[in-house]
Amino acid sequence: MVSSKNNIFKRLVFWGVAGAALSLFGFFAAPLASAQTATSTSPISITGISPNFGMTGSQVTISGTGFSTLTNNLVLFGPGVIVVPAVTATSGPGLTFVVPSTLNLACFASGTCLQSSTSTQVGIYNVSVVDQVGGHSNVVTFTVTAAGINTTPSSTMNMQPLSLTSLTPASGTVGMVVFVSGTGFGQQNVIHFGPGVIQYPAYSTNGSTTVFSVPTTINPPCRFVMPQCSTLPTTTAPGLYDVTLITLQNGVVVQTNSIPFLVTL
């Protein structure tokens, strides 16, 4: 169960936006001189993204090969698109962008978009690069964190193995505050409650304790990955629920063991 939940939490975003981005790239790309014809000289490949997590407004650099040197590149960030100028000798081989506070679809440039832009939420977003002639890179992920959480956890936190040791209390009603103890927690964590995810980050200042409230509804993990799934939340019923904690350690998503919590009437 732990493995399947972690796979869902880290699943890739659907690729549907890629086709729309490609078909509307002309609205973003700088016009070429009439004598020039853009051609792909090599496949686009992303070899790294640094940093791979941070709050909106953070500057991020994508390393790789095959980025366009003639026209703008499109960075697909979840369901949104970001225009990055062509690579030049002075700009360096990578692409640099700023994590947007608003996700704009490719159709926004045409002025006839039927979908509204959305605010960038905390969560994991797929990132890839598209060029004007149909090239599309592999996908890497970037985790958007809450405001004020823009650095890696302290070394003292990362030195400890990630583990849950206790829930206090171990049973209670919806809305009850539960104290979580363990080791290796990050500054910002995600609590899985049964098949659902607690909607707000669980903060830890010491790497060994955090808190959450027993939720009134169970929200599946796919509602926190962009784009959201259509699965609706369910009411939290009395019964046993496995509690696990997920965090980032050195840029890698890791998950604890589970401890049961009994929801009572």
C-alpha positions in Angstrom: 0.0 0.0 0.0 2.8 2.4 0.9 4.5 1.7 -2.5 1.3 2.3 -4.5 0.6 5.5 -2.6 4.1 6.8 -3.3 3.8 6.0 -7.0 0.5 7.9 -7.2 2.0 10.9 -5.4 4.9 11.0 -7.8 3.0 10.1 -11.0 3.6 12.0 -14.2 1.3 14.7 -15.3 -0.7 13.9 -18.4 1.0 14.9 -21.7 -2.1 16.5 -23.3 -0.9 20.0 -23.0 2.1 19.2 -25.2 0.0 19.1 -28.4 -1.8 22.4 -27.6 1.6 24.0 -26.9 3.1 22.9 -30.1 0.1 23.9 -32.3 0.1 27.4 -30.8 3.9 27.9 -30.5 3.8 30.5 -33.2 2.1 32.9 -30.9 5.1 32.7 -28.6 8.1 32.2 -30.8 10.0 35.1 -32.2 9.6 35.3 -36.0 12.5 34.0 -38.0 14.1 35.9 -40.8 12.5 34.8 -44.1 15.8 33.3 -45.2 16.0 31.1 -42.2 14.4 27.7 -41.7 14.4 26.2 -38.2 15.5 22.7 -38.1 16.2 20.3 -35.1 19.9 19.7 -35.0 19.7 17.2 -32.2 17.0 15.7 -29.9 16.1 17.7 -26.9 17.2 16.1 -23.7 17.0 17.4 -20.1 19.9 16.1 -17.9 19.1 18.0 -14.8 17.1 20.8 -13.1 18.5 22.9 -10.3 17.1 23.4 -7.8 14.3 20.9 -8.1 12.1 22.5 -5.5 11.3 26.0 -4.3 8.5 28.5 -3.9 7.0 30.6 -6.7 9.5 33.3 -7.8 12.4 31.0 -7.5 14.9 30.9 -10.4 15.5 27.5 -11.9 18.0 26.3 -14.4 17.4 23.3 -16.8 20.5 21.6 -18.0 20.5 19.5 -21.2 21.2 19.4 -24.9 19.3 20.2 -28.1 17.7 23.5 -26.9 16.8 25.9 -29.7 19.4 28.5 -30.6 17.2 30.1 -33.3 13.8 30.6 -31.6 12.3 30.7 -28.2 12.0 27.5 -26.2 8.8 26.6 -24.4 9.1 25.2 -20.9 6.0 23.2 -20.1 5.4 23.6 -16.3 2.5 21.3 -15.4 -0.4 22.5 -17.5 1.2 25.9 -18.0 3.8 27.2 -20.5 6.8 29.5 -19.9 8.6 31.2 -22.8 12.4 31.1 -22.5 14.6 32.9 -25.1 16.8 31.1 -27.6 20.1 29.8 -26.2 23.0 32.1 -27.0 26.8 32.1 -26.4 26.3 34.6 -23.5 23.2 32.9 -22.0 25.0 29.6 -21.5 23.9 26.1 -22.6 21.0 25.8 -20.1 17.5 27.3 -19.9 16.7 29.6 -16.9 13.1 30.4 -15.8 11.2 31.7 -12.8 8.7 29.5 -11.1 5.4 31.2 -12.1 2.8 32.3 -9.6 0.1 31.8 -12.3 -0.1 28.9 -14.8 -1.0 30.2 -18.3 -2.0 27.8 -21.0 -0.6 28.1 -24.5 -3.9 29.4 -25.9 -3.6 32.6 -23.8 -1.3 34.1 -26.5 -4.0 33.8 -29.1 -6.5 35.9 -27.2 -9.2 33.2 -27.7 -8.5 30.9 -24.8 -11.6 29.4 -23.3 -9.8 28.3 -20.1 -8.8 30.6 -17.3 -5.3 30.7 -15.8 -4.8 29.1 -12.4 -2.7 30.0 -9.4 0.3 27.8 -8.9 -0.3 25.6 -5.9 2.0 23.6 -3.7 2.7 20.3 -5.3 4.8 18.3 -7.8 4.8 19.5 -11.5 6.2 17.9 -14.6 8.7 20.0 -16.5 9.7 19.5 -20.1 11.0 21.6 -23.1 9.4 22.0 -26.5 10.9 23.7 -29.6 9.2 25.2 -32.7 9.8 22.3 -35.0 8.1 19.6 -32.9 11.0 18.5 -30.6 9.9 17.5 -27.1 12.3 16.6 -24.3 12.0 14.0 -21.5 10.2 15.0 -18.3 11.7 15.9 -15.0 9.8 17.1 -11.9 9.8 20.3 -9.8 8.2 20.5 -6.4 6.6 23.9 -5.5 6.8 24.6 -1.8 4.9 26.9 0.4 6.1 30.5 0.8 9.0 30.7 3.1 10.1 27.1 2.5 12.7 27.6 -0.2 15.7 25.8 1.2 16.7 22.2 1.7 16.1 20.7 5.2 19.0 21.3 7.6 21.8 18.7 7.7 20.7 17.6 11.2 17.3 16.6 9.8 18.7 14.7 6.8 21.3 12.8 8.9 18.4 10.8 10.5 16.6 8.0 8.7 13.0 8.8 7.9 10.7 7.0 10.3 7.4 7.3 12.2 7.5 6.2 15.9 4.2 7.3 17.4 0.8 9.1 17.0 -0.6 10.9 20.1 -3.4 10.1 20.6 -3.7 7.0 18.5 -7.5 7.4 18.2 -10.0 10.2 18.1 -12.8 12.0 16.3 -12.7 14.1 13.1 -11.0 17.4 13.8 -8.8 16.1 16.6 -5.2 17.4 16.6 -2.7 14.5 16.4 1.0 14.8 17.4 3.4 12.9 15.1 6.8 11.7 16.4 9.6 10.2 14.4 13.0 11.0 12.8 14.2 12.5 9.5 11.3 14.8 8.9 11.8 17.7 6.5 10.8 21.3 7.2 7.7 20.8 5.1 6.0 17.4 4.9 2.9 15.8 3.5 0.7 13.5 5.6 -1.1 10.6 4.0 -4.2 9.6 5.9 -5.5 6.3 4.7 -6.1 6.6 0.9 -6.0 10.4 1.2 -3.7 13.3 1.7 -4.0 16.1 4.3 -4.5 19.3 2.4 -2.0 21.5 4.2 1.8 21.0 4.7 2.9 19.5 8.0 5.8 21.7 9.2 8.6 20.5 11.4 11.3 22.7 13.0 13.3 19.9 14.7 13.0 17.0 12.3 11.3 14.8 14.8 7.8 16.2 15.5 4.8 17.6 13.5 1.0 17.8 13.9 -2.1 17.3 11.8 -5.9 17.4 12.3 -8.0 14.3 11.5 -9.6 15.4 8.2 -13.4 15.5 7.7 -12.9 14.3 4.1 -10.4 12.0 2.4 -8.8 13.7 -0.6 -7.0 11.2 -3.0 -3.4 12.1 -3.9 -4.2 12.6 -7.5 -6.1 15.8 -6.6 -2.8 17.4 -5.6 -0.9 16.7 -8.9 -1.4 19.0 -11.9 -3.8 18.5 -13.6 -6.1 17.3 -10.9 -8.0 14.1 -11.3 -11.8 14.0 -11.3 -12.0 11.6 -8.3 -14.1 13.3 -5.6 -13.3 13.4 -1.9 -15.1 11.0 0.4 -16.3 11.6 4.0 -14.1 10.3 6.7 -15.9 7.4 8.3 -15.1 5.6 11.6 -12.4 3.0 11.3 -8.7 2.4 11.0 -6.5 4.5 8.7 -2.8 4.1 8.0 -0.8 7.3 8.6 2.4 7.9 6.7 4.6 11.0 6.1 6.3 12.0 2.9 9.1 14.6 2.5 12.0 15.6 0.4 15.5 14.4 1.4 18.3 15.8 -0.8 15.7 16.4 -3.6 14.3 12.9 -3.5 10.7 12.1 -2.4 10.8 9.6 0.5 8.1 8.0 2.6 7.9 6.6 6.1 6.5 3.4 7.5 2.8 3.6 8.5 1.1 3.7 11.9 -2.6 3.1 12.2 -5.0 5.7 13.6 -8.5 4.8 14.7 -11.3 7.3 13.9 -14.1 7.1 16.4 -17.6 8.6 16.5 
